[in-house]
Amino acid sequence: MVTDFTTVFGEEDTPVTDPNRGTTFWTASRGSRLKNRFTFLFVIAAAVLVIFIWQLWQLQIEKGQALAIESQQNTLSQTPLFAQRGVIFDREDRRLAWNNSSTTTPFSLRSYTDSGGFGHLLGYISYPQYDSKGIFYEYKTLGKDGVEKYFQDILVGQEGTKIVETNALGNPISESVVRQPRSGSDLKLSIDAVMQEKLFELIKSTAEERGFSAGAGVIIDVHTGEIIAATDYPEYSSSELTSGNPEYINSLTQGEDEPFLNRVSAGRFTPGSAIKPFLALAALAEGVISPWTTIVSTGILRVENPYQPGTYSLFPDWKEHGSVNVRSALAVSSNEFFYQIGGGYKSQPGLGITRIAEYSNAFGLAEETGIDGMSEVTGVIPTPAWKEANFADDIWRLGDTYHTSIGQYGYQVTPLAMVRAVAGLATGGSLPMPTLRSGDRSSSKKVSKDISAEDYRVVWEGMRRAVTKGTAKGLDVDYLEVAAKTGTAELGGDEVGLNSWIIGFWPYEEPQYAFTVVMADGPRSNTVGGVYVMRRLLDWMHLSYPNYLP
């Protein structure tokens, strides 16, 4: 049977019967099917167009500004240009701290002198800091201690900025510098690096050989206030702390109790007889004694208890000195002489604790010096008010005045405050402001008490006699006239140690430099301390480094 294809594919929908199967079905016309297809395609195209227009509106209108900023940030980035930190020099232009370029960091690395004795003086720094993604959030090198910290504004400089443009793959295609970095200023210290290193070496070796736990030394120009040397032992390493060496930091914190303590300016030490020159000046100025007043030292001062007649308090001298006046008492360091002029005894009037404190304060022994470059603490002068604050329900007694008169009890000073006081003594009453900057002739202030030139001269003579025939005999050299005073401060009972001091100035007739050395917490049986350090320093200067000798 022949099929009628015209009927099957007719232009109108018609029923068709399959002659082989006897089944009837409907067919659509060709025009109808094309119409349906065009309708479907139109709907799809319209939907795509709507979506495109919506996205275009989102990009250009609603999010346009934010996306523009994001696009700029994705292609333009700011990179810091790190400033060079200023170099630190000594007074003779020797480098003490400087910078080295690095292949592993975009900033320079700090280097320090490998000479001993500069740790607490110079301090250390921290480098610019960045997060885990390498993005810097701190651009500056920051001084953390010592000169690096206190002169931060001078040394630090100003970082710069560079703009880098990258393509879609993250590769840089251009860059431009918005702001050039500005290096920090160099700093020239008053410190003499050679003198500093030698003084430290002598303090360190004496401490290790003689059993002292610590030591400190300072040399100052009495006219300008310039610090020529200021060092202490033990010290830390500026290089190791700056590098952040974890093993070193751990060993430091596990070892010494106060590894960051600069004993020159922040260490308090009992001075012992080192304060006797100032007490002598006070007694002379107040008329308590004259230059010819004599007191007999029997080796022990016996003071009867007024509340229990027949019982006595005993105040020992370190030996029996016989009849002494103020010059010889300074030379031999007679405790009994200074007990009596400090607290009085029988017919001998005493200064009393109020005037002792006033003259101690007049020489700045209990105050900060105001030096730039070091952290400081104040000293302690025992007084009734101090005792009341520290020992509740306990009154001030005559014995407290006696002990204070020889620099014991609660008396404490820093080596820096002591050396300035010695400079004030050497200049006849002018206290210089200590400075660590070379050529910086600092201001000074007058000692607040009225002390005559004649009284100063008497004390000078006593300190000179201490060198020629007294307790500071170790400094009696033929190439330099030195005036000095020793101090041995007991730190407690028989099982506790002592501090060994030497203070003084040179040249004797025209003082230029004052010095202080303290060797701290050594064995009571030890006879070698501050004098030993200073004698070896003078001999070394005479033989190898006469820069500061007349």
SENULUM-278565 format. One line per field, with one value per residue (C-alpha): y negated, z negated, x negated; residue number from 1; residue in one letter. Coordinates in steps of 0.1 Angstrom, whole numbers, plus 5000, padded with zeros to 4 digits. Example, Ala and Ser with C-alpha at 12.3 -4.5 7.8 and 13.67 -1.06 7.14 Angstrom:
BEGIN
y	c(5045; 5011)
z	c(4922; 4929)
x	c(4877; 4863)
num	c(1; 2)
residuo	c(a; s)
***
This chain:
BEGIN
y	c(5000; 4966; 4940; 4905; 4883; 4852; 4861; 4872; 4840; 4817; 4781; 4787; 4811; 4843; 4877; 4905; 4942; 4966; 4992; 5019; 5015; 5000; 4972; 4936; 4907; 4869; 4850; 4813; 4793; 4780; 4744; 4751; 4768; 4740; 4715; 4734; 4735; 4698; 4691; 4713; 4696; 4662; 4669; 4682; 4651; 4628; 4645; 4642; 4606; 4598; 4615; 4597; 4563; 4572; 4581; 4550; 4528; 4545; 4540; 4505; 4489; 4508; 4521; 4500; 4479; 4507; 4529; 4501; 4498; 4535; 4537; 4509; 4527; 4559; 4542; 4515; 4523; 4502; 4514; 4498; 4485; 4489; 4461; 4467; 4463; 4437; 4450; 4446; 4435; 4430; 4396; 4406; 4417; 4454; 4473; 4488; 4496; 4496; 4512; 4540; 4548; 4581; 4605; 4621; 4590; 4557; 4538; 4535; 4555; 4539; 4547; 4538; 4536; 4569; 4550; 4558; 4533; 4518; 4540; 4519; 4486; 4492; 4513; 4531; 4528; 4547; 4549; 4540; 4565; 4584; 4609; 4645; 4633; 4612; 4579; 4553; 4537; 4520; 4502; 4488; 4502; 4495; 4489; 4512; 4501; 4479; 4453; 4471; 4464; 4430; 4414; 4432; 4400; 4391; 4425; 4439; 4419; 4419; 4448; 4443; 4458; 4475; 4482; 4515; 4523; 4560; 4577; 4603; 4630; 4611; 4602; 4566; 4544; 4511; 4493; 4458; 4442; 4420; 4410; 4416; 4430; 4406; 4421; 4414; 4391; 4404; 4400; 4393; 4403; 4388; 4424; 4434; 4470; 4479; 4466; 4482; 4517; 4516; 4505; 4533; 4558; 4549; 4549; 4583; 4600; 4587; 4599; 4633; 4636; 4622; 4635; 4603; 4608; 4575; 4542; 4508; 4479; 4444; 4416; 4381; 4348; 4326; 4294; 4305; 4334; 4357; 4394; 4409; 4444; 4460; 4498; 4526; 4563; 4586; 4574; 4586; 4589; 4562; 4584; 4615; 4596; 4577; 4609; 4624; 4655; 4677; 4698; 4667; 4650; 4682; 4685; 4648; 4651; 4684; 4670; 4637; 4622; 4588; 4592; 4559; 4538; 4510; 4508; 4475; 4455; 4479; 4500; 4489; 4498; 4492; 4467; 4471; 4448; 4433; 4407; 4395; 4366; 4351; 4356; 4338; 4309; 4307; 4307; 4280; 4258; 4261; 4253; 4287; 4291; 4270; 4283; 4287; 4305; 4338; 4369; 4399; 4432; 4460; 4487; 4487; 4461; 4470; 4453; 4457; 4466; 4437; 4460; 4488; 4472; 4494; 4510; 4498; 4500; 4506; 4490; 4504; 4487; 4509; 4503; 4480; 4448; 4427; 4389; 4378; 4346; 4344; 4347; 4378; 4392; 4392; 4407; 4436; 4437; 4436; 4446; 4433; 4398; 4398; 4414; 4384; 4356; 4372; 4381; 4363; 4378; 4362; 4328; 4332; 4319; 4338; 4328; 4348; 4368; 4338; 4320; 4352; 4357; 4321; 4321; 4356; 4342; 4310; 4331; 4350; 4384; 4394; 4379; 4387; 4369; 4362; 4379; 4387; 4422; 4442; 4452; 4440; 4446; 4423; 4431; 4435; 4413; 4428; 4404; 4407; 4404; 4431; 4454; 4448; 4456; 4488; 4500; 4495; 4487; 4482; 4449; 4433; 4439; 4424; 4456; 4451; 4417; 4432; 4459; 4434; 4412; 4439; 4447; 4478; 4486; 4478; 4454; 4463; 4445; 4452; 4450; 4422; 4401; 4407; 4397; 4365; 4357; 4363; 4339; 4313; 4318; 4315; 4283; 4266; 4269; 4271; 4302; 4310; 4325; 4358; 4363; 4391; 4368; 4357; 4320; 4313; 4291; 4296; 4273; 4275; 4264; 4252; 4272; 4258; 4255; 4226; 4242; 4222; 4228; 4234; 4262; 4279; 4276; 4293; 4323; 4324; 4326; 4354; 4374; 4367; 4380; 4411; 4418; 4410; 4427; 4440; 4465; 4456; 4460; 4483; 4452; 4436; 4435; 4413; 4402; 4387; 4371; 4385; 4377; 4405; 4421; 4458; 4473; 4507; 4513; 4543; 4558; 4576; 4603; 4622; 4645; 4616; 4599; 4563; 4536; 4522; 4486; 4461; 4426; 4397; 4373; 4363; 4343; 4333; 4296; 4289; 4316; 4327; 4362; 4378; 4415; 4441; 4478; 4502; 4539; 4554; 4583; 4598; 4620; 4602; 4616; 4600; 4571; 4565; 4545; 4509; 4497; 4527; 4519; 4483; 4488; 4512; 4487; 4459; 4480; 4491; 4454; 4445; 4472; 4475; 4449; 4415; 4395; 4385; 4379; 4344)
z	c(5000; 5009; 4981; 4988; 4976; 4985; 4960; 4934; 4938; 4945; 4935; 4910; 4881; 4893; 4879; 4897; 4896; 4900; 4925; 4913; 4876; 4877; 4853; 4856; 4845; 4850; 4868; 4866; 4896; 4905; 4898; 4864; 4854; 4866; 4847; 4815; 4820; 4826; 4795; 4774; 4788; 4782; 4746; 4740; 4757; 4737; 4705; 4714; 4723; 4690; 4670; 4690; 4684; 4647; 4643; 4662; 4639; 4609; 4621; 4634; 4610; 4578; 4572; 4596; 4572; 4549; 4577; 4592; 4558; 4556; 4591; 4583; 4552; 4570; 4596; 4574; 4541; 4517; 4507; 4478; 4485; 4452; 4438; 4427; 4390; 4379; 4371; 4335; 4330; 4300; 4294; 4317; 4346; 4339; 4350; 4321; 4340; 4378; 4406; 4430; 4462; 4462; 4490; 4470; 4457; 4474; 4445; 4432; 4403; 4372; 4362; 4329; 4317; 4304; 4277; 4241; 4219; 4243; 4238; 4214; 4228; 4264; 4258; 4287; 4313; 4329; 4367; 4388; 4381; 4406; 4404; 4417; 4452; 4453; 4450; 4428; 4400; 4383; 4407; 4382; 4363; 4327; 4300; 4270; 4244; 4238; 4263; 4291; 4272; 4257; 4289; 4311; 4327; 4339; 4351; 4367; 4399; 4421; 4442; 4479; 4501; 4536; 4557; 4577; 4606; 4614; 4642; 4640; 4634; 4605; 4623; 4618; 4649; 4635; 4603; 4590; 4558; 4541; 4512; 4508; 4474; 4452; 4433; 4395; 4382; 4369; 4332; 4317; 4281; 4255; 4247; 4255; 4268; 4258; 4223; 4220; 4231; 4207; 4177; 4184; 4188; 4154; 4136; 4152; 4144; 4108; 4102; 4116; 4098; 4064; 4061; 4067; 4082; 4101; 4107; 4123; 4132; 4145; 4156; 4162; 4174; 4143; 4164; 4194; 4178; 4207; 4198; 4209; 4198; 4182; 4180; 4158; 4153; 4160; 4193; 4222; 4259; 4280; 4311; 4297; 4284; 4317; 4337; 4314; 4307; 4287; 4271; 4259; 4246; 4227; 4212; 4202; 4185; 4168; 4155; 4138; 4118; 4134; 4169; 4181; 4151; 4160; 4127; 4136; 4134; 4121; 4096; 4059; 4038; 4001; 4003; 3969; 3963; 3998; 3985; 3958; 3979; 3981; 3944; 3937; 3959; 3940; 3906; 3917; 3933; 3903; 3878; 3861; 3865; 3876; 3897; 3865; 3844; 3831; 3820; 3804; 3821; 3796; 3820; 3806; 3796; 3764; 3759; 3726; 3729; 3712; 3703; 3688; 3671; 3671; 3704; 3736; 3774; 3792; 3826; 3838; 3859; 3883; 3862; 3835; 3851; 3822; 3824; 3858; 3874; 3905; 3930; 3913; 3906; 3943; 3951; 3927; 3930; 3892; 3884; 3849; 3861; 3884; 3858; 3835; 3861; 3875; 3843; 3816; 3785; 3751; 3757; 3795; 3812; 3842; 3874; 3867; 3893; 3907; 3917; 3929; 3952; 3964; 3974; 3990; 4011; 4018; 4038; 4055; 4040; 4037; 4070; 4107; 4126; 4156; 4181; 4216; 4227; 4195; 4172; 4137; 4101; 4071; 4042; 4006; 3976; 3943; 3922; 3895; 3921; 3942; 3912; 3902; 3938; 3940; 3904; 3888; 3851; 3849; 3839; 3851; 3827; 3822; 3835; 3868; 3872; 3864; 3891; 3916; 3909; 3923; 3953; 3939; 3927; 3955; 3974; 4011; 4042; 4079; 4093; 4117; 4089; 4070; 4098; 4104; 4066; 4068; 4098; 4077; 4050; 4074; 4089; 4056; 4058; 4094; 4102; 4140; 4159; 4171; 4209; 4234; 4264; 4276; 4275; 4256; 4228; 4205; 4180; 4143; 4110; 4078; 4047; 4027; 3995; 3988; 3985; 3986; 4010; 3979; 3967; 4001; 4000; 3966; 3979; 4010; 3988; 3968; 4000; 4013; 3980; 3984; 4016; 4003; 3969; 3963; 3975; 4012; 4011; 4042; 4063; 4052; 4086; 4097; 4130; 4117; 4086; 4076; 4048; 4037; 4010; 4004; 3992; 3978; 3972; 3952; 3965; 3934; 3910; 3910; 3938; 3962; 3985; 3990; 4016; 4024; 4036; 4048; 4058; 4067; 4093; 4112; 4116; 4080; 4084; 4115; 4115; 4150; 4145; 4117; 4113; 4094; 4093; 4072; 4069; 4055; 4031; 4027; 3998; 3965; 3964; 3997; 3996; 4033; 4051; 4064; 4057; 4076; 4106; 4107; 4102; 4131; 4153; 4144; 4151; 4185; 4193; 4184; 4205; 4234; 4235; 4221; 4237; 4204; 4184; 4181)
x	c(5000; 4987; 4985; 4998; 4969; 4987; 5013; 4987; 4967; 4996; 4998; 5025; 5025; 5044; 5051; 5031; 5038; 5009; 5022; 4998; 5006; 5041; 5030; 5041; 5017; 5016; 4988; 4979; 4974; 4938; 4948; 4960; 4928; 4906; 4927; 4922; 4885; 4882; 4903; 4879; 4848; 4863; 4870; 4834; 4819; 4841; 4831; 4793; 4798; 4815; 4788; 4761; 4778; 4782; 4745; 4735; 4755; 4740; 4705; 4709; 4734; 4739; 4704; 4685; 4665; 4657; 4645; 4624; 4606; 4602; 4588; 4564; 4553; 4548; 4525; 4509; 4492; 4472; 4437; 4418; 4383; 4365; 4343; 4307; 4303; 4277; 4242; 4230; 4193; 4171; 4154; 4125; 4149; 4145; 4177; 4197; 4229; 4235; 4255; 4248; 4268; 4287; 4295; 4324; 4342; 4353; 4337; 4301; 4289; 4274; 4238; 4221; 4185; 4172; 4153; 4164; 4182; 4207; 4238; 4258; 4244; 4255; 4285; 4301; 4329; 4358; 4361; 4392; 4420; 4442; 4471; 4473; 4481; 4450; 4469; 4450; 4469; 4439; 4415; 4390; 4361; 4369; 4343; 4351; 4325; 4295; 4283; 4303; 4335; 4328; 4316; 4342; 4355; 4320; 4310; 4342; 4346; 4378; 4389; 4399; 4426; 4425; 4456; 4454; 4478; 4484; 4503; 4531; 4504; 4489; 4458; 4445; 4447; 4437; 4427; 4422; 4409; 4434; 4411; 4374; 4362; 4343; 4314; 4311; 4285; 4252; 4244; 4210; 4207; 4183; 4172; 4136; 4140; 4104; 4108; 4142; 4130; 4100; 4120; 4145; 4118; 4102; 4136; 4145; 4112; 4112; 4147; 4139; 4106; 4117; 4153; 4173; 4207; 4207; 4189; 4192; 4170; 4174; 4149; 4162; 4148; 4154; 4158; 4179; 4198; 4187; 4187; 4154; 4162; 4193; 4193; 4205; 4202; 4219; 4234; 4255; 4246; 4263; 4257; 4274; 4304; 4308; 4307; 4333; 4312; 4337; 4310; 4291; 4322; 4332; 4297; 4298; 4332; 4323; 4290; 4284; 4313; 4312; 4296; 4308; 4297; 4273; 4254; 4238; 4270; 4297; 4277; 4279; 4249; 4241; 4211; 4195; 4166; 4168; 4192; 4168; 4154; 4189; 4195; 4162; 4173; 4205; 4188; 4163; 4190; 4213; 4185; 4189; 4151; 4122; 4093; 4074; 4100; 4086; 4105; 4089; 4097; 4094; 4107; 4142; 4168; 4187; 4220; 4239; 4275; 4294; 4322; 4300; 4270; 4240; 4248; 4232; 4237; 4204; 4195; 4162; 4135; 4116; 4085; 4071; 4059; 4050; 4054; 4067; 4079; 4101; 4072; 4057; 4092; 4099; 4065; 4069; 4107; 4113; 4149; 4147; 4139; 4169; 4192; 4185; 4188; 4219; 4239; 4219; 4201; 4197; 4182; 4179; 4210; 4224; 4241; 4272; 4292; 4310; 4278; 4262; 4291; 4291; 4255; 4258; 4287; 4268; 4242; 4270; 4262; 4298; 4311; 4311; 4284; 4306; 4283; 4297; 4290; 4294; 4323; 4317; 4329; 4326; 4304; 4314; 4303; 4316; 4337; 4362; 4390; 4374; 4371; 4407; 4419; 4398; 4397; 4431; 4433; 4395; 4380; 4347; 4318; 4284; 4269; 4287; 4270; 4236; 4241; 4253; 4222; 4200; 4222; 4239; 4274; 4299; 4275; 4274; 4261; 4256; 4221; 4232; 4246; 4214; 4190; 4210; 4207; 4169; 4168; 4186; 4161; 4132; 4145; 4152; 4190; 4200; 4221; 4219; 4248; 4234; 4237; 4230; 4227; 4193; 4186; 4218; 4206; 4235; 4250; 4240; 4255; 4239; 4239; 4268; 4248; 4224; 4190; 4158; 4129; 4107; 4130; 4129; 4091; 4089; 4109; 4087; 4056; 4072; 4079; 4044; 4030; 4051; 4031; 3997; 4000; 4035; 4060; 4057; 4019; 4022; 4028; 3996; 3978; 3948; 3963; 3996; 4009; 4043; 4067; 4089; 4110; 4117; 4150; 4156; 4193; 4204; 4236; 4249; 4238; 4206; 4217; 4226; 4202; 4190; 4187; 4153; 4152; 4127; 4136; 4113; 4100; 4068; 4046; 4046; 4038; 4059; 4086; 4098; 4113; 4133; 4137; 4157; 4153; 4174; 4168; 4200; 4208; 4174; 4161; 4155; 4120; 4111; 4086; 4085; 4112; 4118; 4082; 4068; 4089; 4080; 4043; 4041; 4061; 4037; 4006; 4021; 4028; 3992; 3976; 4001; 4027; 4017; 4045; 4060; 4028; 4013)
num	c(1; 2; 3; 4; 5; 6; 7; 8; 9; 10; 11; 12; 13; 14; 15; 16; 17; 18; 19; 20; 21; 22; 23; 24; 25; 26; 27; 28; 29; 30; 31; 32; 33; 34; 35; 36; 37; 38; 39; 40; 41; 42; 43; 44; 45; 46; 47; 48; 49; 50; 51; 52; 53; 54; 55; 56; 57; 58; 59; 60; 61; 62; 63; 64; 65; 66; 67; 68; 69; 70; 71; 72; 73; 74; 75; 76; 77; 78; 79; 80; 81; 82; 83; 84; 85; 86; 87; 88; 89; 90; 91; 92; 93; 94; 95; 96; 97; 98; 99; 100; 101; 102; 103; 104; 105; 106; 107; 108; 109; 110; 111; 112; 113; 114; 115; 116; 117; 118; 119; 120; 121; 122; 123; 124; 125; 126; 127; 128; 129; 130; 131; 132; 133; 134; 135; 136; 137; 138; 139; 140; 141; 142; 143; 144; 145; 146; 147; 148; 149; 150; 151; 152; 153; 154; 155; 156; 157; 158; 159; 160; 161; 162; 163; 164; 165; 166; 167; 168; 169; 170; 171; 172; 173; 174; 175; 176; 177; 178; 179; 180; 181; 182; 183; 184; 185; 186; 187; 188; 189; 190; 191; 192; 193; 194; 195; 196; 197; 198; 199; 200; 201; 202; 203; 204; 205; 206; 207; 208; 209; 210; 211; 212; 213; 214; 215; 216; 217; 218; 219; 220; 221; 222; 223; 224; 225; 226; 227; 228; 229; 230; 231; 232; 233; 234; 235; 236; 237; 238; 239; 240; 241; 242; 243; 244; 245; 246; 247; 248; 249; 250; 251; 252; 253; 254; 255; 256; 257; 258; 259; 260; 261; 262; 263; 264; 265; 266; 267; 268; 269; 270; 271; 272; 273; 274; 275; 276; 277; 278; 279; 280; 281; 282; 283; 284; 285; 286; 287; 288; 289; 290; 291; 292; 293; 294; 295; 296; 297; 298; 299; 300; 301; 302; 303; 304; 305; 306; 307; 308; 309; 310; 311; 312; 313; 314; 315; 316; 317; 318; 319; 320; 321; 322; 323; 324; 325; 326; 327; 328; 329; 330; 331; 332; 333; 334; 335; 336; 337; 338; 339; 340; 341; 342; 343; 344; 345; 346; 347; 348; 349; 350; 351; 352; 353; 354; 355; 356; 357; 358; 359; 360; 361; 362; 363; 364; 365; 366; 367; 368; 369; 370; 371; 372; 373; 374; 375; 376; 377; 378; 379; 380; 381; 382; 383; 384; 385; 386; 387; 388; 389; 390; 391; 392; 393; 394; 395; 396; 397; 398; 399; 400; 401; 402; 403; 404; 405; 406; 407; 408; 409; 410; 411; 412; 413; 414; 415; 416; 417; 418; 419; 420; 421; 422; 423; 424; 425; 426; 427; 428; 429; 430; 431; 432; 433; 434; 435; 436; 437; 438; 439; 440; 441; 442; 443; 444; 445; 446; 447; 448; 449; 450; 451; 452; 453; 454; 455; 456; 457; 458; 459; 460; 461; 462; 463; 464; 465; 466; 467; 468; 469; 470; 471; 472; 473; 474; 475; 476; 477; 478; 479; 480; 481; 482; 483; 484; 485; 486; 487; 488; 489; 490; 491; 492; 493; 494; 495; 496; 497; 498; 499; 500; 501; 502; 503; 504; 505; 506; 507; 508; 509; 510; 511; 512; 513; 514; 515; 516; 517; 518; 519; 520; 521; 522; 523; 524; 525; 526; 527; 528; 529; 530; 531; 532; 533; 534; 535; 536; 537; 538; 539; 540; 541; 542; 543; 544; 545; 546; 547; 548; 549; 550)
residuo	c(m; v; t; d; f; t; t; v; f; g; e; e; d; t; p; v; t; d; p; n; r; g; t; t; f; w; t; a; s; r; g; s; r; l; k; n; r; f; t; f; l; f; v; i; a; a; a; v; l; v; i; f; i; w; q; l; w; q; l; q; i; e; k; g; q; a; l; a; i; e; s; q; q; n; t; l; s; q; t; p; l; f; a; q; r; g; v; i; f; d; r; e; d; r; r; l; a; w; n; n; s; s; t; t; t; p; f; s; l; r; s; y; t; d; s; g; g; f; g; h; l; l; g; y; i; s; y; p; q; y; d; s; k; g; i; f; y; e; y; k; t; l; g; k; d; g; v; e; k; y; f; q; d; i; l; v; g; q; e; g; t; k; i; v; e; t; n; a; l; g; n; p; i; s; e; s; v; v; r; q; p; r; s; g; s; d; l; k; l; s; i; d; a; v; m; q; e; k; l; f; e; l; i; k; s; t; a; e; e; r; g; f; s; a; g; a; g; v; i; i; d; v; h; t; g; e; i; i; a; a; t; d; y; p; e; y; s; s; s; e; l; t; s; g; n; p; e; y; i; n; s; l; t; q; g; e; d; e; p; f; l; n; r; v; s; a; g; r; f; t; p; g; s; a; i; k; p; f; l; a; l; a; a; l; a; e; g; v; i; s; p; w; t; t; i; v; s; t; g; i; l; r; v; e; n; p; y; q; p; g; t; y; s; l; f; p; d; w; k; e; h; g; s; v; n; v; r; s; a; l; a; v; s; s; n; e; f; f; y; q; i; g; g; g; y; k; s; q; p; g; l; g; i; t; r; i; a; e; y; s; n; a; f; g; l; a; e; e; t; g; i; d; g; m; s; e; v; t; g; v; i; p; t; p; a; w; k; e; a; n; f; a; d; d; i; w; r; l; g; d; t; y; h; t; s; i; g; q; y; g; y; q; v; t; p; l; a; m; v; r; a; v; a; g; l; a; t; g; g; s; l; p; m; p; t; l; r; s; g; d; r; s; s; s; k; k; v; s; k; d; i; s; a; e; d; y; r; v; v; w; e; g; m; r; r; a; v; t; k; g; t; a; k; g; l; d; v; d; y; l; e; v; a; a; k; t; g; t; a; e; l; g; g; d; e; v; g; l; n; s; w; i; i; g; f; w; p; y; e; e; p; q; y; a; f; t; v; v; m; a; d; g; p; r; s; n; t; v; g; g; v; y; v; m; r; r; l; l; d; w; m; h; l; s; y; p; n; y; l; p)
***
